[in-house]
Amino acid sequence: MGMIAASCAETTSPQENREAAIYTTVIRWSMAEHPPAPPEDPDELPAVFVESLTPEVIPIEVQVEVIDRLIDEASVRFTDSRAEAVDEDDPAQPVRAGSILIGLGAIPDGSAPSLRVEIYQSLDDVYGYLVAVVPDGVDWKLDGEPEVTEAEGLIVVED
Amino acid sequence: MVRGRTDFDKLLRIHPVHSAAEAFFAVSLAGSLFFNVSVDAARPRILLYLALTMAPFALLAPLIGPLIDRVRGGPRIVLSITLASRGVLAMMLATQLRTLALFPLAFGIMVLGRTYSVARTAMVPSLVHDPERLVAANARLALIGTIGGTLGGVAAVGVLASTSAPWVLRSSAIIYLLGAVLATRLPLSSEHGPEAPVEEYLELHDSVVQATTLDMAALRAAVGFLFFHLGFVLKSQGAPAWFFGLVLAASSLGGFSGNILAPWVRKHLREQPILTVSLIIPAAAAFVAGLRFHGITVLVLVAALGVSASIARRAYDSVVQTRAPHARQGRAYAWLETRLEVAWVLGAFAAVAGRLRDWVGLMVLAVALGLVALLHRRWRRTWVRLVELQHSDPLAERLLRTAEQLASQGDNEQSVITATAAAEIASADSTATGTNGALGELKALRDGVLAGAVPQPGSALRLARQVVSGQTD
């Protein structure tokens, strides 16, 4: 009975909903801007790896919400370690299966936050942006063109 | 399939069905949220639900034995509930695989699986009427369970490939419910030998049984640790889902091979060396895998642990049957099995909470198993030496010590009778006649006990010491 009660009690808070909605918008834009390679099986969705650019882990409630919102568009996989997303045996260190690794910065409070976003495809293909978003009904949308910045978090420092 | 003619045959039909359902459940997790969320984000949830589900299990599992022993229809009630409940949870989980409800539902299924294991172990003595056949019966159960699990795993992969993970879970629900129906055919009443609670308690707390249980618990903890450690590590390294399947297959193959090899191994080695070797082999495999973390070394380690755990289990069953012949009640086996299941949980907890790197976790495992093997060996040497020393003493002195132990445990009647026996043997061996008076008094005390008088162990022991040591009146 406890298991059933626990399984029914899982809901996201307004803050988590906000974060999930913003991250979903940003991931969607990232996939449009730097499309991952289509999978070999046409019935499968493209995989997209997501990593936090801050030391804090993106809460699991937010992760689950993002995965659910993009369930018909991509197979979103949150990672803690580079090795999960990147083929480190390949000298170019590309993301597995031609996909992309999206780094997400922290979301400030406010009605028009900007957050740092980085997109990694291989050692030579790393892009940084500052993305501003505004509310759009229950969702969020980009507020103008993202500003190109220096990529820092997803840069691989070679020995 | 041969028509079952005995009650045990009914359990032999249920167990592979349970194992097949468990395999379906395991395969379904390939389509779960676990592969989409980050390990660090999932870790607190896993720890939480591990604690929430296993804590009540540790408290309630010892009650399973008495339920099986004393309640009419106890075996069928417990097994039916653990199977049917899992069927219900699996059906719920089919729609929640990609939500946070995955965690409580999946751990609910896991803890009910552990409960099933305790119940199944506890009911075997009541279904196998010949105590000499207990070890063989458990071996048959383990073998047929592995076969059921392997076939179930293959079928589950086929279902997953042709449909989706939710349908694999729905299939597992149907199989669990089939098992629950089969469980309703278990006998209503259980047969047990006469109760001997004192002897049962003493035998189960015998140093050999305790040491062997510790070895078996170490292996169980290793299984729990490796299951979660590899789960996290392989995910962090981006291992594809099929490799997880390969790991499960290696574990199954190891278990199956161990069950096949166990009778041959037991013909050539006694139980205690089997247990030592069963600890050393996975320790060595973990050490090698820690030195070179690679798909092959990981699969070898998993298989080695499966083989060792299976062979060790047969040796453990043999030790318990030999050293605890009065432990025929379900509660005794439930008590032992619960300790082993709790060890599994503790191993799992250590893996989840430890956050160890791939090779570090395996080195820790290697060291832990190696230490237990070393301790076992040292204990074994000490115990063998003590037994030799004990047996080197004359019989009369050993009986006198037994009489003193019985008196200290409050068993005064047995103490007086045993003390008298010690004195009679010493007197028969001795040519001294000065102790005849003491012997006569002792015999009078014994006759008094047999006639119902209040035993006087203090006087009996004093007189017996006089006779055994050859002191004259």
Interface residues (C-beta under 8 A of the other chain):
Chain A: G2 M3 I4 A6 S7 C8 E10 V57 I58 P59 I60 E61 Q63 V64 I67 D68 I71 S75 V76 R77 F78 T79 D80 S81 A83 E84 A85 R96
Chain B: L33 F35 N36 V37 S38 V39 D40 A41 A42 P44 R45 Y49 L52 T53 L89 M92 Q96 R98 T99 L100 A101 P104 L105 F107 G108 K235 S236 Q237 G238
